[in-house]
Amino acid sequence: MIANRTAAVLGLAAALLAAPASRAAMVAAQAPSSTGGKPAQTAVPPTPAGRAETGALVFKKVGCWQCHANEAQGGSAGPRIGPNPIPFARFTQYVRNPAGDMPPYTGKVLSNQDLADIYAFLQARPRPPAVGTIPQLAP
């Protein structure tokens, strides 16, 4: 019984640690490079207009939901990325050249318009309620 409980606790700890590790990888990708003191940048076009409805379809089609969950609220393998996504230029850079376990999504897989649509979907996600307004979580 103790072995089962220990395994359950270790499994939960691993799941809880997975999301911060992914977010840490995103931060590391944005850190200054050792060569010039500036973050490594790839050429990123200005934010094109995106459609949230199309972005929701692309988000599901290419499998983003498998790590980040259906509403981008974060899951066992990927951090929350909605409703407050990182700036579009950094979002594009990270999707194209990710750190950690996230696979790269090249222009052959996702066009810049696909990224703009996904970004619009992320921006359109509803904000979660404040903890104090959830009866089960209120003190």
Contact map, one row per residue, 1 for C-alpha under 8 A:
1111100000000000000000000000000000000000000000000000000000000000000000000000000000000000000000000000000000000000000000000000000000000000000
1111110000000000000000000000000000000000000000000000000000000000000000000000000000000000000000000000000000000000000000000000000000000000000
1111111000000000000000000000000000000000000000000000000000000000000000000000000000000000000000000000000000000000000000000000000000000000000
1111111100000000000000000000000000000000000000000000000000000000000000000000000000000000000000000000000000000000000000000000000000000000000
1111111110000000000000000000000000000000000000000000000000000000000000000000000000000000000000000000000000000000000000000000000000000000000
0111111111000000000000000000000000000000000000000000000000000000000000000000000000000000000000000000000000000000000000000000000000000000000
0011111111100000000000000000000000000000000000000000000000000000000000000000000000000000000000000000000000000000000000000000000000000000000
0001111111110000000000000000000000000000000000000000000000000000000000000000000000000000000000000000000000000000000000000000000000000000000
0000111111111000000000000000000000000000000000000000000000000000000000000000000000000000000000000000000000000000000000000000000000000000000
0000011111111100000000000000000000000000000000000000000000000000000000000000000000000000000000000000000000000000000000000000000000000000000
0000001111111110000000000000000000000000000000000000000000000000000000000000000000000000000000000000000000000000000000000000000000000000000
0000000111111111000000000000000000000000000000000000000000000000000000000000000000000000000000000000000000000000000000000000000000000000000
0000000011111111100000000000000000000000000000000000000000000000000000000000000000000000000000000000000000000000000000000000000000000000000
0000000001111111110000000000000000000000000000000000000000000000000000000000000000000000000000000000000000000000000000000000000000000000000
0000000000111111111000000000000000000000000000000000000000000000000000000001100000000000000000000000000000000000000000000000000000000000000
0000000000011111111100000000000000000000000000000000000000000000000000000001000000000000000000000000000000000000000000000000000000000000000
0000000000001111111110000000000000000000000000000000000000000000000000000000000000000000000000000000000000000000000000000000000000000000000
0000000000000111111111000000000000000000000000000000000000000000000000000001110000000000000000000000000000000000000000000000000000000000000
0000000000000011111111100000000000000000000000000000000000000000000000000111111000000000000000000000000000000000000000000000000000000000000
0000000000000001111111110000000000000000000000000000000000000000000000000000001000000000000000000000000000000000000000000000000000000000000
0000000000000000111111111000000000000000000000000000000000000000000000000000000000000000000000000001000000000000000000000000000000000000000
0000000000000000011111111100000000000000000000000000000000000000000000000000111000000000000000000011100000000000000000000000000000000000000
0000000000000000001111111110000000000000000000000000000000000000000000000000001000000000000000000000000000000000000000000000000000000000000
0000000000000000000111111111000000000000000000000000000000000000000000000000000000000000000000000000000000000000000000000000000000000000000
0000000000000000000011111111100000000000000000000000000000000000000000000000000000000000000000000111000000000000000000000000000000000000000
0000000000000000000001111111110000000000000000000000000000000000000000000000000000000000000001000110000000000000000000000000000000000000000
0000000000000000000000111111111000000000000000000000000000000000000000000000000000000000000000000000000000000000000000000000000000000000000
0000000000000000000000011111111000000000000000000000000000000000000000000000000000000000000000000010000000000000000000000000000000000000000
0000000000000000000000001111111000000010000000000000000000000000000000000000000000000000000001000110000000000000000000000000000000000000000
0000000000000000000000000111111100000011000000000000000000000000000000000000000000000000010000000000000000000000000000000000000000000000000
0000000000000000000000000011111110000110000000000000000000000000000000000000000000000000000000000000000000000000000000000000000000000000000
0000000000000000000000000000011111011111000000000000000000000000000000000000000000000000000000000000000000000000000000000000000000000000000
0000000000000000000000000000001111111111000000000000000000000000000000000000000000000000000000000000000000000000000000000000000000000000000
0000000000000000000000000000000111111000000000000000000000000000000000000000000000000000000000000000000000000000000000000000000000000000000
0000000000000000000000000000000011111100000000000000000000000000000000000000000000000000000000000000000000000000000000000000000000000000000
0000000000000000000000000000000111111100000000000000000000000000000000000000000000000000000000000000000000000000000000000000000000000000000
0000000000000000000000000000000111111110000000000000000000000000000000000000000000000000000000000000000000000000000000000000000000000000000
0000000000000000000000000000001110111111000000000000000000000000000000000000000000000000000000000000000000000000000000000000000000000000000
0000000000000000000000000000111110001111100000000000000000000000000000000000000000000000000000000000000000000000000000000000000000000000000
0000000000000000000000000000010110000111110000000000000000000000000000000000000000000000000000000000000000000000000000000000000000000000000
0000000000000000000000000000000000000011111000000000000000000000000000000000000000000000000010000000000000000000000000000000000000000000000
0000000000000000000000000000000000000001111100000000000000000000000000000000000000000000000010000000000000000000000000000000000000000000000
0000000000000000000000000000000000000000111110000000000000000000000000000000000000000000000000000000000000000000000000000000000000000000000
0000000000000000000000000000000000000000011111000000000000000000000000000000000000000000100110000000000000000000000000000000000000000000000
0000000000000000000000000000000000000000001111110000000000000000000000000000000000000000100000000000000000000000000000000000000000000000000
0000000000000000000000000000000000000000000111110000000000000000000000000000000000000000100000000000000000000000000000000000000000000000000
0000000000000000000000000000000000000000000011111000000000000000000000000000000000000001100000000000000000000000000100000000000000000000000
0000000000000000000000000000000000000000000011111100000000000000000000000000000000000000000000000000000000000001100100000000000000000000000
0000000000000000000000000000000000000000000000111110000000000000000000000000000000000000000000000000000000000000100110000000000000000000000
0000000000000000000000000000000000000000000000011111001000000000000000000000000000000000000000000000000000000000110111110000000000000000000
0000000000000000000000000000000000000000000000001111111000000000000000000000000000000000000000000000000000000000000111011000000000000000000
0000000000000000000000000000000000000000000000000111111100000000000000000000000000000000000000000000000000000000000011111101000000000000000
0000000000000000000000000000000000000000000000000011111110000000000000000000000000000000000000000000000000000000000010001000000000000000000
0000000000000000000000000000000000000000000000000011111111000000000000000000000000000000000000000000000000000000000011001000000000000000000
0000000000000000000000000000000000000000000000000111111111100000000000000000000000000000000000000000000000000000011111111000000000000000000
0000000000000000000000000000000000000000000000000001111111110000000000000000000000000000000000000000000000000000000011001000000000000000000
0000000000000000000000000000000000000000000000000000111111111000000000000000000000000000000000000000000000000000000000000000000000000000000
0000000000000000000000000000000000000000000000000000011111111100000000000000000000000000000000000000000000000000010011000000000000000000000
0000000000000000000000000000000000000000000000000000001111111111100000000000000000000000000000000000000000000000000001000000000000000000000
0000000000000000000000000000000000000000000000000000000111111111100001000000000000000000000000000000000000000000000000000000000000000000000
0000000000000000000000000000000000000000000000000000000011111111000000000000000000000000000000000000000000000000000000000000000000000000000
0000000000000000000000000000000000000000000000000000000001111111000000000000000000000000000000000000000000000000000000000000000000000000000
0000000000000000000000000000000000000000000000000000000000111111111000000000000000000000000000000000000000000000000000000000000000000000000
0000000000000000000000000000000000000000000000000000000000111111111110000000000000000000000000000000000000000000000000000000000000000000000
0000000000000000000000000000000000000000000000000000000000110011111111110000000000000000000000000000000000000000000000000000000000000000000
0000000000000000000000000000000000000000000000000000000000000011111111000010000000000000000000000000000000000000000000000000000000000000000
0000000000000000000000000000000000000000000000000000000000000011111110000111111000000000000000000000000000000000000000000000000000000000000
0000000000000000000000000000000000000000000000000000000000000001111111111111111110000000000000000000000000000000000000000000000000000000000
0000000000000000000000000000000000000000000000000000000000000001111111111110000000000000000000000000000000000000000000000000000000000000000
0000000000000000000000000000000000000000000000000000000000010000110111111000000000000000000000000000000000000000000000000000000000000000000
0000000000000000000000000000000000000000000000000000000000000000100111111000000001000000000000000000000000000000000000000000100000000000000
0000000000000000000000000000000000000000000000000000000000000000100111111100000111100000000000000000000000000000000000000100100000000000000
0000000000000000000000000000000000000000000000000000000000000000000111111110001111100000000000000000000000000000000000000000000000000000000
0000000000000000001000000000000000000000000000000000000000000000001110011111111110000000000000000000000000000000000000000000000000000000000
0000000000000000001000000000000000000000000000000000000000000000011110001111111100000000000000000000000000000000000000000000000000000000000
0000000000000011011000000000000000000000000000000000000000000000001100000111111000000000000000000000000000000000000000000000000000000000000
0000000000000010011001000000000000000000000000000000000000000000001100000111111000000000000000000000000000000000000000000000000000000000000
0000000000000000011001000000000000000000000000000000000000000000001100000111111100000000000000000000000000000000000000000000000000000000000
0000000000000000001101100000000000000000000000000000000000000000001100001111111110000000000000000000000000000000000000000000000000000000000
0000000000000000000000000000000000000000000000000000000000000000000100011110011111000000000000000000000000000000000000000000000000000000000
0000000000000000000000000000000000000000000000000000000000000000000100011100001111111100000000000000000000000000000000000100000000000000000
0000000000000000000000000000000000000000000000000000000000000000000000111000000111111000000000000000000000000000000000000111100000000000000
0000000000000000000000000000000000000000000000000000000000000000000000011000000011111000000000000000000000000000000000000111111000000000000
0000000000000000000000000000000000000000000000000000000000000000000000000000000011111100000000000000000000000000000000000110000000000000000
0000000000000000000000000000000000000000000000000000000000000000000000000000000011111111001000000000000000000000000000100110000000000000000
0000000000000000000000000000000000000000000000000000000000000000000000000000000010011111011000000000000000000000000000000000000000000000000
0000000000000000000000000000000000000000000000000000000000000000000000000000000000001111111000000000000000000000000000000000000000000000000
0000000000000000000000000000000000000000000000100000000000000000000000000000000000001111111100000000000000000000000100100000000000000000000
0000000000000000000000000000000000000000000111100000000000000000000000000000000000000011111110000000000000000000000000000000000000000000000
0000000000000000000000000000010000000000000000000000000000000000000000000000000000000111111111000000000000000000000000000000000000000000000
0000000000000000000000000000000000000000000000000000000000000000000000000000000000001111111111100000000000000000000000000000000000000000000
0000000000000000000000000000000000000000000100000000000000000000000000000000000000000001111111110000000000000000001000000000000000000000000
0000000000000000000000000000000000000000110100000000000000000000000000000000000000000000111111111100000000000000000000000000000000000000000
0000000000000000000000000100100000000000000000000000000000000000000000000000000000000000011111111110000000000000000000000000000000000000000
0000000000000000000000000000000000000000000000000000000000000000000000000000000000000000001111111100000111000000000000000000000000000000000
0000000000000000000000000000000000000000000000000000000000000000000000000000000000000000000111111100000111100000000000000000000000000000000
0000000000000000000000000000000000000000000000000000000000000000000000000000000000000000000011111110000110000000000000000000000000000000000
0000000000000000000000001100100000000000000000000000000000000000000000000000000000000000000011111111111100000000000000000000000000000000000
0000000000000000000001001101100000000000000000000000000000000000000000000000000000000000000001001111110000000000000000000000000000000000000
0000000000000000000011001000000000000000000000000000000000000000000000000000000000000000000000000111110000000000000000000000000000000000000
0000000000000000000001000000000000000000000000000000000000000000000000000000000000000000000000000111111000000000000000000000000000000000000
0000000000000000000000000000000000000000000000000000000000000000000000000000000000000000000000000111111100000000000000000000000000000000000
0000000000000000000000000000000000000000000000000000000000000000000000000000000000000000000000000100111110000000000000000000000000000000000
0000000000000000000000000000000000000000000000000000000000000000000000000000000000000000000000111100011111000000000000000000000000000000000
0000000000000000000000000000000000000000000000000000000000000000000000000000000000000000000000111000001111111100000000000000000000000000000
0000000000000000000000000000000000000000000000000000000000000000000000000000000000000000000000110000000111111110000000000000000000000000000
0000000000000000000000000000000000000000000000000000000000000000000000000000000000000000000000010000000011111111000000000000000000000000000
0000000000000000000000000000000000000000000000000000000000000000000000000000000000000000000000000000000011111110000000000000000000000000000
0000000000000000000000000000000000000000000000000000000000000000000000000000000000000000000000000000000011111110000000000000000000000000000
0000000000000000000000000000000000000000000000000000000000000000000000000000000000000000000000000000000011111111111000000000000000000000000
0000000000000000000000000000000000000000000000000000000000000000000000000000000000000000000000000000000001111111111000000000000000000000000
0000000000000000000000000000000000000000000000010000000000000000000000000000000000000000000000000000000000100111111100000000000000000000000
0000000000000000000000000000000000000000000000011100000000000000000000000000000000000000000000000000000000000111111110000000000000000000000
0000000000000000000000000000000000000000000000000100001001000000000000000000000000000000000000000000000000000111111111000000000000000000000
0000000000000000000000000000000000000000000000000000001000000000000000000000000000000000000100000000000000000111111111100000000000000000000
0000000000000000000000000000000000000000000000111110001000000000000000000000000000000001000000000000000000000001111111110000000000000000000
0000000000000000000000000000000000000000000000001111111101000000000000000000000000000000000000000000000000000000111111111000000000000000000
0000000000000000000000000000000000000000000000000111011101100000000000000000000000000000000000000000000000000000011111111100000000000000000
0000000000000000000000000000000000000000000000000101001000000000000000000000000000001001000000000000000000000000001111111110000000000000000
0000000000000000000000000000000000000000000000000111001000000000000000000000000000000000000000000000000000000000000111111111000000000000000
0000000000000000000000000000000000000000000000000011111100000000000000000000000000000000000000000000000000000000000011111111100000000000000
0000000000000000000000000000000000000000000000000001000000000000000000010000000011111000000000000000000000000000000001111111100000000000000
0000000000000000000000000000000000000000000000000000000000000000000000000000000001111000000000000000000000000000000000111111100000000000000
0000000000000000000000000000000000000000000000000001000000000000000000000000000001100000000000000000000000000000000000011111110000000000000
0000000000000000000000000000000000000000000000000000000000000000000000110000000001100000000000000000000000000000000000001111111000000000000
0000000000000000000000000000000000000000000000000000000000000000000000000000000000100000000000000000000000000000000000000001111100000000000
0000000000000000000000000000000000000000000000000000000000000000000000000000000000100000000000000000000000000000000000000000111110000000000
0000000000000000000000000000000000000000000000000000000000000000000000000000000000000000000000000000000000000000000000000000011111000000000
0000000000000000000000000000000000000000000000000000000000000000000000000000000000000000000000000000000000000000000000000000001111101100000
0000000000000000000000000000000000000000000000000000000000000000000000000000000000000000000000000000000000000000000000000000000111111100000
0000000000000000000000000000000000000000000000000000000000000000000000000000000000000000000000000000000000000000000000000000000011111100110
0000000000000000000000000000000000000000000000000000000000000000000000000000000000000000000000000000000000000000000000000000000001111110111
0000000000000000000000000000000000000000000000000000000000000000000000000000000000000000000000000000000000000000000000000000000011111110110
0000000000000000000000000000000000000000000000000000000000000000000000000000000000000000000000000000000000000000000000000000000011111111110
0000000000000000000000000000000000000000000000000000000000000000000000000000000000000000000000000000000000000000000000000000000000011111110
0000000000000000000000000000000000000000000000000000000000000000000000000000000000000000000000000000000000000000000000000000000000000111110
0000000000000000000000000000000000000000000000000000000000000000000000000000000000000000000000000000000000000000000000000000000000111111111
0000000000000000000000000000000000000000000000000000000000000000000000000000000000000000000000000000000000000000000000000000000000111111111
0000000000000000000000000000000000000000000000000000000000000000000000000000000000000000000000000000000000000000000000000000000000010000111
